[in-house]
Amino acid sequence: MTLALEVSDLHVRFDYPRPAVAGISLTVGRGEIVALVGESGSGKTMTARAAIGLLPAGAAATGSVKVDGVEVLGRSERELTAIRGDRVAMIFQEPQTALNPVQTIGWQLRQALTRHRKLSRGDARRRAVELLTLVEIPEPKTRVAYYPHQLSGGQKQRVVIALALAGDPALLLADEPTTALDVSVQREILELLVRLRDRTGAGILLITHNLGVVAEIADRVVVVQLGETIETADVHEIFAAPQQPYTRQLLAAVPRLDTVPRLDSAVGVVGGREVDAAEASAEVPVVRVDAITVRHPGRFGAGAHTALSDVSLRVAPGEVLGVVGESGSGKTTLGRAIGGILPLASGRILVDGDDIADLSATELKAVRRRIAFVPQDPSASLNPRFSVAESIREPLDIQGLGSRAWRGERVTELLTAVQLPSAFASRLPHELSGGQRQRVALARALSADPELLIADEPTSALDVSVQARVLELFADLQAELGFSAIFISHDLAVVRQVSDRVTVLRSGRVVETGATDTVFASPTTDYTRSLVAAVPVPDPDRQRAGRPAVAA
């Protein structure tokens, strides 16, 4: 097999006690997909950056990294520029930041095409259309003149892949290429990568923490921990008989839709106790949403966009309601409307029976105190200049709750609740791991003892094992404290793990609501069935059983 990538005993060091990479070795053959998996800090992304010659300033690399037979380490920037694009290219995680928002798709593709070869403007445009056709963009001759904001998230990621293919590289580095995508678009991109591998013969190094994705498309798997390779095997062997405890730990942490239902469909879990469904529906809901419509005003003369249309739901005391749907379905808008952040065009939202539209400013402030948010990215929501204690205490300070001494005691109590040492109180956000920051965000949300927690994609950016611990913590705290929650996510397996009921949104409308296990086991609408079918299962044999043959 001709090798697209050969990494031998790679070490990457900074001015830190522990090296970022401490002996990673792997190979990727032409026409092969190799998954590189491990937790944050394991050296995955640093290995990929070494392969494309983009190590950060101050990095000292030793060992060998050969791309298409050419040694990359020790090359000058001029030599690396010649290698990038022609021999190796990267597919970035977030297309929104990878694409230039003020240039057309065609212009960006032409720039990539003419970087290493002379092409006339007409030839470059024709090749750009061919690349868009290759990545299956609809109406490529028209879309070549589009700007990024005119494309969906999945289409933007296809354009990023087209840019990577512009130089016909031997190796594609795909760094979390589907993390930002909802489950159905993720499936489309993964299937596209397999087809492109078969058509172009390129090798693909897939960097991901989603083991369902690995099971779907990888040929081999390389598991790394703390900068070292600890296990390498065929994908079927890794999932069927992992040799290392760390690999077994990663696999055990993956949430699944295909496990045995937790409860009988006639019973729900509310506040940590089993209750009959009829009993739960008889309780006064913490939140009741009646036929709400939310419209976002258009910009630059465009008409208003209807984000939610005639949406109704309720959340019982102590209940966790999951909200799922594709990007643009209105999930986040729903959470913001319930929190009183967005105005309604019609309908009403009742919190503990009170219509928030009829409340005075003082009364509305009191209602908002009963609702808290857990954000998707705590790095962006926590003030980088605030210590952990200040971040957790801030809602109490703003609302003037308790004495200063009581607030300090409350911080210590909350740190214990989210299983962080009290010594963390003086740390700044950048001194914490992603999972620790999410625990701080959860403690901050719980500081004022809310009745309702709105969690918007709270674990999507976390490694699978860290995600499992945060979800476990969320479930434990919810059972202990009895708060209600709306858990918003595009990951159906995660929603199944923590939610009692689920509401499925599509294009701003509710298409299905019911007990979580019932909806996911026996969906009543084609849309929900398509979402469930698109969820990657951490079982390569099952994943590939129904995969269509690749067209010649």
N, C-alpha and C positions, 0 to 999 in steps of 0.2 A: 504493500500500500504506500502510495506517495504521501508524504507527510506535509500538511499545511502548517502545522505548528509543532515544535519540539521544545519543551521546557525541561531543562536539566538542572536540578539542585539550585533553584533560584533562591537567592537571599536578597531582601531589600531592607535596608536599615536607615533609620533617622536618628536624631539625637534623643532617643528614648531608651529606657532600659530594655524593652523587648522589641525585637525586630518585627516589622510589619509582615515580612515573608521569611520563613526560616527553613527552607528546604523543600519547596514545592517542585515536583516533577510530573509532567503529563505530556501526552501527545494527542494531536487531532489529525486524522487522516483526511485526504481529499474525499469529499462526498460523505463525511461522517459528522454526526452531531454528538458532541461530548458535553455533558452537563457538569459544571463546577459548582458544588454546593457546600454550604457551611454557614455558620452564623456571622453576624457583623463582626468585623475585626479579624476574620479568619484568613484574609489575604486574597480573596477572590478578585475583587476589583483591581487591586494593586498588581496582580499577575497579568490581568488583561491590559492594564496601562503599560506594563513593561513590554508586552508584545507589540504595542503600537507606538512605543517610544514616547510616551506621555507621562513619565513618572514625575511627581511633584519636585519642585526645587528642594535641594537638600537631601534627596534620596541617593543612597549609595547601593548600587546593585551589583551582585556577583553571580556567577554561574553562567548558564547559557540559555538564550532564547532565540530560536531560529524560526523565521517565518518563510515558508516556501523555500527552505534551504539556505536562507540568508541570515547571518547573525545580526541581531538588532542591538544588543548591549554594546556600548562603547562607540556607537556610530555618532557622527556629527549631525547637527540639526538639518543641514543640507541633505545629507544622505538619508536621514529619516523621512524627510519630506518626499523624497523619491519613492520610498517604500510605502508610505501611507497612501491608501487609495488604490494603487496598482497591485500590491501584494496583500495588504491587510486593511480592513475598514471596520468601523464600529457602528453598531445600531444602538442608539442611546435610549435610556429609559423613558425620558420625558420629551416627547416630540415638540411640546409647546416651547421649550427652551432650546431645542436643537435647530429649529427652523427660524429664519429671519422673518419677522412679522411684516416688514415693509417692502419685501421683494416677492415677486410671483414665484410659484413653484417652478415654472419653466426657467426663469432666470437663475434660480439656485441650482437646478440640475445642469444648466449650461456651464456654470462656473465650475462645478465638479468635473464635468466632461472635458473641459479645455485646460484643466490644471496641468495635465501631463502630456497632452497631445494636441496637435493643431487640427482644428475642425472649423469649417465655415459656420456662420451663424445658422444657415439653413440646415446643414448636416447635424449640428448640435441640437437644434429643435426637434428634428426627426428622431434622433437618438433619445431625447428626453421623452418624447411620446412613446417610443418603444419601451423605455424603462417603466413608465406609468402603466403601460399595457402588461408588462411582465409582472408587476406587483398587483395587478388586477384592480386598478382604479377605474371606475366606470367613466365612460365618455372622456378618454384621455386627451383627445385633441382639443376638447373644451377646457378640461380641468388644468391643462398645462398653463393656462393664463390666470388661474385662480391664485388668490393670496391664502396663506395658512388659515386665517380666521373663517374662510368660506368652506372649510372642510371639517368633517367630523373627527373625533379623536382617533378612531380606527383608520380613517383615510390619511390623517397626518402621520400616523406611525408607518403606513405603507409608503408614504413619500420619503420618510427617513430611511427606510429599507432601500428604496430606489436610489437615494443618494449614495448609500454604502455600496451598491452594486455598480455605480457609474464607471469605476475603473476596472471592472471584472476581476476582483481580488480572489486570491486563493483561499483566504481566511476571512470569515466574518466573526466579529466579537459582539455578541448580543448580551448586553448588560441589563438584566431585568426588563426585557423588552415589552412585557405585558402587565407589569405591576399596576400601572395607572389606568388600565382598561377594564371595562366590565366584562362579565364572564362570557357573553356571547361573542363580543368583539375579540376577546382574548383567544377564543377557539378559532376564529377566522384567521388571526395573525399566525397562530401556531401551525395551522394547516398550510398557510402560505409559505412559512419557512421550510416546511418539509418539501413542498413542491419546488421551491427555489433551489434547495439543496440537490434535488434530483435533476433539475434542468441545467443548472450551472456547474455542478460538480464541486462547489466550494465546500470547504470544511467550516463547521460552525462550532464555536465555543460558547455555550449557553450558560450565563451566570444568573442564578436564580435561587430564591429561598422557597419557591413553590414546588413541592415535590410532586404535586399532581401534574404540573407542566412537564417536569422531568419524565414522569411515567408516560406522558403522551408522545413525546417526540425524540427523546435522547436514545442514542445507541449504546453509549457507555457513560458511566458516572465516576467522577473523581470527587471524593469527600475530603475536605480540608478542615483542620481545626488549629487555631492559634498559629497560623502560618505554615503548617506542615501538612503534607499529604498523608492521610491515615488509611485510606482504602480506595481501591480502584477496581471496578468490575463492570461486566456487561449489565445493562439496566435491569434485565430480568433477574439476574443473580443478586444484585443489590437489594431489590425489593423482596425477593423470596427468601434469601438467607444472608442477611447482613452479618459481617464477621466482627465488626467493632461495636462496643457498647455505645459510642457516640452516634454511629449511624443508626443503631436501633432506637436511640433516644429521639433523633430527628424524625424518623418514620412514625414513632408512637405519638408524636406531638401534632401530627397532621389531622385537622378536623375533617370529618367525612360525612357525606350525605347517605352513604349506603350502609350505615350501621343499624343495629336493631333499634327501633323507636324507644325512647325513654319511658313513655307512658302510654296507657290506653288512650285512644282518641277521644273518649268521652270525658277524660279527666284532664285538668290543667294544673299547673303549679303556680300558685299565687302567694307571694311573700314567704316562700319556703314551705308552704303547706299544700296538700292536695285538696282540690275543691271540685265539685261537680260544675260543669260548664254553665248549667242553668243558674246555679248559685252565684257564680262570678258575674254573669250578665245582669243579675238583680242588684248588685252593688252600685252605689253612686260612683260614676267614673271620676278618676282624678282629672282626666281631660276628655272632653267630648268635642269632636269636630263635626259640624253639620254643614254639608254641601258647600264647602268653601271654594272660591275661585280666587286665584292670585294672578295678576298681570304685571309684567315688567314693562315699563315704558320703553319705546323704541328710541334708538339714537340716530342722529343725523337725518331726521325726517322719516325714519322707518316706523311702521305701525307697532303697536304694543304686542308683546309676546305673552300668550297665556301659558303660564308655568304649571298651574294647577286648575283643574276644572271639575267642579261638583264633587269634591273629595269629602268623604265622611268616614270617621272611625272613632273608636273609643279605647281608652286605656283604663283598666280597673285598678283599684288600689293593690299595690304589690305585684303588678303584672309587668312582664317585659314583652313589648310588642316589637317585632322585627319589621323593618321596612326595606324592601328590596326592589330592584329594577335597574334597567340600564342607565348609563349616563344620559342626562337630559330628561329623565322620567319624572323629576320633581321631588326626589327624596330630600335633598338638602333644603329646598324651598319650603317643604312641609315642616321640617324641624324649626326653621327660622320663623315661620308664620305662627306656630304654636308657642314659640318663645316670645311672641309679641314684637318681633323685630321687623317684620314685613306687614304692610297693610293689606286688608282683604278687599277685593272688588265686590264680593258678595258672600253670603253665608255667615256663620258665627263659630267662635271657639269658646267653650265654657271650661273654666278651670275650677274644680270643686263646685260646679253648678253656677258660677258667676260668669256672665258674658263679658269678656275682656274689653269689648267695644263700649260697654256702658259704664266702665269704671272711671273714677277720677284719677288724676295723675298720682295722687298719694296711694289710692287703692291699687292702681296698676303696678306701682313700685313694690307694694307688699306681695302681689301675685308673682311678679318676676323673681322675688326672693325665694319662692317655692319651686322655681324651675332653674336647673343648672345645665351647663353644656360641657361635654368632654370632646375636645377638638380632634381632628384627624392627625395634625402635626403639632405636637407640644413644643417643638423647637421654635415654631413661628408664633405660638400663643403665649409662651412664657417670656416675661421681660428678661432679656439677657443680663441686665444689671441688678436684678432682684435675686436675693438668695432664695433657697427653697422655702424657708420659713416665711419670708416676705410675700412670696407668690401665693402660698396657701392662705396666709392671713389677710391678703388684700381684700377679698370679698367681705370679710368680717369688718375690716376697717371702713370700707365704703358704706356699708349698711349700718355702721355704728353699733354693732352687736357686742354686748358684754364689756367687761373691763379689760384693760391691757393685759393684766395678769391672766385673766380667763382665756383670752385669745392665744396667749403663749402656751397655756396648757392644752388648748384645743389643737394647736399645731402638733404638739408632741403626741397627742391621742390619735390624730389622723395619720401621722407617719407610721405609728404602730399598726393602725388599721390596714394601711396599704403595704405593710411589711417592708418598711425602710428603716434603717437605724436612725436614732434620734440625732446622731452626729451629722447626718446629711442636711440638717436644718441650715447649716452655714454655707453649704456648697452653692455654686452657681450652676445654671442649666448646662453649660458646656462641659462641666465636670462630671456629668451623668451619662449613662448609656441611654439608648432609645427607650428601652423598657422602663428604666428608672424614671425618665422624664414623663412617660405616660402614667406611671404611678403617681407622680407629683400632680399631674393634671387631674387625675381622678380624685386625689385628696383635696385639691383646690375646689373641685366641683361639689364635693360633699361637705365642705367646711360650714356652710350655713344650714345644714340638715334639710336638703330639698325634698319635696314630695315626688318630683319628677326629674329624671336625668335624661337628657337628650344626647346620645352618643353618636357622632357622625363619623363613620369609618375610623373608629378609634384604634384599630389594630392593623390597618392595611399596609403600613410602612414597616411593620415589625417582622423579624425573623420568625420562622414557624415555632421554634421552641419558646421564644420570648412571648409571642402571641398567645401560646397555650397557657403560659403562666399568668398573663394579664387577664385572659378570659376566665381562668379559674378564680382569680382574685375578684373580678367583677361579679361572678356568680356567688361567691362566698359573702361579699359585702351586701349584695342585693338580698340574699336570704337572711342575713343577720339584721340589717337595718330596715328592710321592708319597703324601700322606695320603689316607685314605679319607674319604668324606663322605656324610651323609644330608641331602639338600636338600629341605626341606619348603616347598611352595608351592601356592596355588590357581591360579597362572598357568601353564597347561600349556605355553605357548610358551617361557617362561623355563626350565622344567624340561627341555624338549626341547633347549635350547641347551647345558645344562651336564651333563646326566646320561647315564650309560651304560645304566642300566636304570631302570625305573620300577615302583613298586607303587601300585595304585589302591585306596584305602580308601573304604568306604561303611558308615556306621552302625557303626563299630568293627570291621568285618570286611574282609579282603582279598578283592577281587573279581577282580583281574587283576594279574599280574606278568610282565615280560618286557623284552626290549631296547626302549629308548625309542622308536626309530624304528618298530619293528614294532608296538608297542602303539598308538601314535598314528596310524600309517598304516592298520593293519588291526585295530582293537580287536575282541575276541571277545565282549564283553558289551554288552548294551544300555546299561548305565549309563555305561561308558567312552565308547561312541559318543555318548551325549547330552552328556557333558562336552566332547568334541572338537568336536561340532557347535555348542556354545554359545560357543566362543572367538571373540571379534571379530577379523575379518581386516582389515588396513589396505588395503582395496580396496572403495570404495563400490559399484561395479557388482556385484561378487560378493556383498557383504553383503546387498544388497537384492533379489537375484534371486529368493530363495525366501521373502521376507517376505509373510505373509498379508495380505489386504486388511483394512482397518479396518472393523469392523462399524458400521453406521449407528446 
